[in-house]
Amino acid sequence: MRPDGRQALELLARLGYGARGVTYCLVGGLAVLAAIGIGGQTGGSRSALLILLERPFGWILLGIVAFGLAAFALWRVVEAVTDADGYGRSAKGLATRAGHLVSGVTYGGLGASMMLAALGRGTARSAEDQGARDWTAWLLQQPFGQWLVGAVGLIVIGAGLAFALKAWKGDVCKRLSVPHDARDWVRHVGRFGYAARALTFGLIGGFLISAAIASRSSDVKGLGGALQVLRGEPYGWVLLGLTAAGLAAFGVFGLVQARYRRIDPPDLDAARRAVEDIAR
């Protein structure tokens, strides 16, 4: 791939990290407002982004974020297939790359849904957790469906544990080239953000395991559902407020990644040939 192609891919990756950051800022910020009782909402990514449509020129803002999410999806897929970050072929490396591939598919779906909403072709307000419930219901109908759903739940919990470990170890700046005087606050913000993601992923994985045990897809909840569960607990406004603040912090960290992450775009021509070889 020509150098200008690499630069374009890097630009798309940075736009993607920024769009993901904006998404988490909205999710966390709105949930913080809900926790302290001055409005807001305890919803997931879709409902948070759709708030943009209520603002002047909101369809333009939503369209830009939707394009960014699609760019992030593309980068995640390329990153996973080409091993752009050098995770290698160890069990841990392959698991990380597989996670990035799943992330790419997820954000691609979110970006497409939001682009349709920006174009006025449906807002998908009722689809906050419905998509997850639909595929869970389909999976439960397959042979060994309960085991498969349970396995997915364990994988999600495993991802949450990985986020928790990252928050605990504090190596969130490993791939960032931030100025030295900003490194401490970026590290604290990133660790707080990853801790919040760990909690929400653990809850989502737990809902999946519950659905597998009961063979009931209605038990499945997404990010919005996880936040609502926290809100319903004793001192739930505190739990919700802290978790929401952490998600907003992860959004800020995403904006930092958009500017300072080290990105080494791969040769896409070589990647395309590798995919074709695998397909054959």
Number of C-alpha atoms within 10 A of each C-alpha: 12 9 10 9 14 16 14 12 21 19 15 22 28 26 25 29 26 25 26 26 26 23 26 28 26 25 29 33 24 23 32 27 18 20 25 13 11 10 12 19 21 27 24 24 20 24 21 23 23 19 14 19 18 9 12 9 10 16 20 16 16 24 21 18 26 29 21 25 33 28 24 27 28 21 25 27 21 24 24 25 19 21 20 18 16 12 16 14 12 9 10 11 16 15 16 19 26 16 18 20 20 16 17 24 18 14 22 23 16 18 26 16 17 30 24 16 22 23 13 11 11 12 18 15 12 10 12 19 19 16 14 17 21 14 13 25 21 13 18 21 12 11 9 10 17 24 17 17 26 22 16 17 25 18 17 23 23 16 20 24 18 16 22 23 16 17 23 14 10 16 13 20 19 10 13 17 14 17 10 7 8 9 13 13 10 21 18 16 21 27 27 25 28 26 25 26 24 25 20 25 25 23 24 24 27 21 22 32 25 20 24 26 13 12 20 16 23 18 16 26 25 24 21 22 20 23 28 19 16 20 20 12 12 9 10 16 19 16 18 27 22 18 26 30 25 27 31 28 26 28 28 23 29 26 22 20 25 24 15 16 19 16 19 14 23 20 16 17 10 12 17 14 11 14 12 10 9 8 7 6
